[in-house]
Amino acid sequence: MIYQQIKMKFLAFMAMTLMLILSQSALAGTSQQCKMDIKVLLKSYEQALNNSDVNNVMKLYAADGVFMPSGKPTSKGQTQVRAAYQHVFEDLDLDIAFHIDEIERHGDLAFVRTFSDGSIKLLKKNMDIKNHTRELFVMKRINDDWKIYRYMFNKMSTPGN
């Protein structure tokens, strides 16, 4: 009788341990999937910028997204953000690449720190300059899709800082 009770408790303990391990594994998979989805979002954003495609940029932003470019006014919401990118693409032709330093996810929000390099053509001056910036994105998961919720960047004095 005592042997049966010990055996049942041991089996129950093992079953709970196994469930805990499996649930942690499932959560890790979900977290990894979210990070992969965010990487895809950043690649899509990079392509939209390099193609001067304001419509595709806007598909990647949350409806209440905020764009905070270095040295420019903050743009809030779809109308202002669209106007800001239209202005960017009137003045600049971008050929940049994002490099991810970290992705930190907390529920439906993720903080993404990146740096970018490449070249920027100043269209009105017909002049190319090197791009070295660092960026901070806040992504928000909306209806199972990650969107740019907040975005700001600034120029680095030297690459890699």
BELSULZI-V247875 format. One record per helix or strand. SS is the DSSP state (h for helix, s for strand). FROM is the first residue (numbers start at 0). TO is the last residue. If there is no record, write none. Layout:
ss:from:to
SS:FROM:TO
SS:FROM:TO
This chain:
ss:from:to
h:1:49
h:53:59
s:60:67
s:74:75
h:76:90
s:91:105
s:108:121
s:126:141
s:144:154
